[in-house]
Amino acid sequence: MSMDKRVVIADDESIIRLDLKEILEGDGYLVVGEAARGDDALAMIKEHEPDLALLDIKMPGLDGIEVAHELKGSKTVVVLLTAFSQRTLIESARDAGVAAYLVKPFRSSEILPKLAAILNPAASEPLVATDAPSADDKIETREIVQRAKEMLMKERGLDEPAAFEVIQQSAMRARTRMRDVAQQILKGEFVD
């Protein structure tokens, strides 16, 4: 299924590494390295150049976001593992070039389709919508809304809070998502 995609797993909890390795190898991934520390993970990733690096956010040495920053621009796709979903972490992850992040605890039924979609977006089947948007959806939505705010600020001379309010109020009136309103603004189809 995954056609021998090479993976490095880094988490300071050995049980998490063991679970991930079992899940991934069972789906045909090739785990080329495991680390409990971020600095060790970075060295392994630079040595093996895997397709995918699964990194815990909180690790000794370097944290997952610091490792991701070091890998920015490399061919390795970085996915963070975390028990946290604070906005600041999402922003830091996006700035570091992280493809997505998975919130622990996770199940193989959730992680495998998501990884397949991240590694091969063109070939993956559309994921079934869930009640809660995934972290990478939130990051993408945030980027779209940010670009729309910037466009409104430039075109209408608004400050950032006012531009945000235009998007938010329009979404509430239309009973749609802010992301949809932001996309209309970016396409020039927005009518206030």
C-alpha positions, 0 to 999 in steps of 0.5 A: 500500500505505502510501497516501502516509504521510508520513515524515521520515528522520534518520540521520547516514549518508547511505547509510542515508538513501538506502536507506530513502528508496528502500525507502519510496518504492518502497512508496508512502510520501512522504518529506517530509524527510531529516536527518543531525542530530537537531536538524534532524530535529526542526525538519523533523518540527515543520514537516511533521508526518509520520505517521512519523519514522525516527530513528537513535539516534546522531546529532549535535545531538540523538540519536533518543531526545531527538528522540522525547522532544520529540515525545511526545504528537504525532501522529508515530509514532517508530521508532528505527533502531539498530545497538544493542539494549542494555536501557538503550536499550530502556528509554529508547526506551519512556520516550520514547514510541517505537513500535518500533525496527529494528536495522540492517542491515535489509531491505525485506522486514523493514521494510515489514511492520513499519512497516505494522503500526505505522502501521495495526495494525488492518489489518495481517496478523499478522506471521509469528513469528520466532525472535528477538522484535522490540524492540517485543515485548521492550518490551511484554513488559517492561511486562507483566512490570513490571505483574505484578511490581507487582501481586504486590508489592502483593498479597503484600507482596513486594519486586521481586526476589522478585516477579520470581522468582515470575514467572520460576520459574513460567514455568520450571516451566510451560515457558512465557514470563514474559510468559504468566505475567505476563498470567495474574497481571494477569487474576487467573488465576495459581495459584502 
